[in-house]
Amino acid sequence: MSVNAQQPKKPVTVKISTPTVQCEQCKKKIENYMKQEEGISKINVDFKRKVTTITYLPERTNIENVKTGIANAGYDADDVKANEDSYKALPTCCKKPEDQK
């Protein structure tokens, strides 16, 4: 008799364009929000380059869930637009320059 245990998949690291990230406060908001998402093991938001690097466990989540999580925090993530209500609730400094009036 043989038992085939499925090997856990290795963590996946992706870079996601987050063009609406404006400042340190945006960075903290996304990082804190995404820490609550299942399967996220590491996150770094570079607001100067407008790129978010995320490491996740593929057996617990996927890239679409990661992008949706960022959008639910109020920010665009690649081709996924920010949740409108979440975006409206952001502080003025975290909104797009054209919306900061």
N, C-alpha and C positions, 0 to 999 in steps of 0.2 A: 504494500500500500504506500502510495506517495502523496504528499500534501504539497500543493502549489500555493504558497502564500504570495499574494500580490505585493510587489515591491512598491513602497510609497514613491510617488512622483517627486522629482526635484522641484524646488521653488523656481518660479519663473519671474524674471525681472523685466519690466517694460518701461519705456519712456512715453509719456502721454503729453501732448501739447495742451497747455492750459493758458490760452492767450488772454483770459480775463483776470488773471492773478495780478494784483497791483502792488502789494506791500507785505511787510512782515506779518501783519494781522491776518491777511489772506492765507499766508503760509500756515500759521498756527491753526486757523479755522479748518482748513482742509486736513491737516495732519491729525488734529483731534477728532474730527468727524470720521476719518477713514480708519482710525485705530479701533473704532467700534464695529467695523465691518468684518464679518467672518472670513478667515483665510488670509488676511493681510498680515505679513510678517515684518515689513519694513516700508517706510515712506519718507520721501524727501522732496519738498517743494522748493524749486529754484525760481523765485519770483522775478529775478532779474533776466533770466533766460526764458521764463515762461514755460518751464518744463517740469513735470512731476514724474519722479522715478518711484515706481512701486514694485515691491517683491511680494508675490502671493503664492499660496499653495494651490495648484491646479485641481486637486481633488476636493477643494472646499469652495472655490469660486472661479470666475473666469474674467477675461478682459472686459467683456460687456458689463458685468456687474461692477467692476472697478470704475469704469467710465460713468456708469449710472450713479454710483456713490458720490463721485466728484460733482456731477451735475446736481444731485440732490442737496449738496452743500451750498450750491448757488453759483457754480463756476462751469464754464464750457470745458469739455474734455474731448479732444480730437473732434470727431463728427457729432458728438452728443452735446446738445445745447443745455445750458443751465436751466434748472427748474425755476420757472418764473417767480413763484411765490418766495422761494428761498433767496433768489437774487434780489428781490425787492426788500427783503429783510436785512440785507447786508449793510454794514456801516457805509456812509458816503465815500470814505477813502478806498473802499474795496470795490466800488462800482467802476464801470468803464468811464474813461474821461468825459465822454459826451453825456453821461448820465449824472455827473457830479455837480450839476448846477442846482 
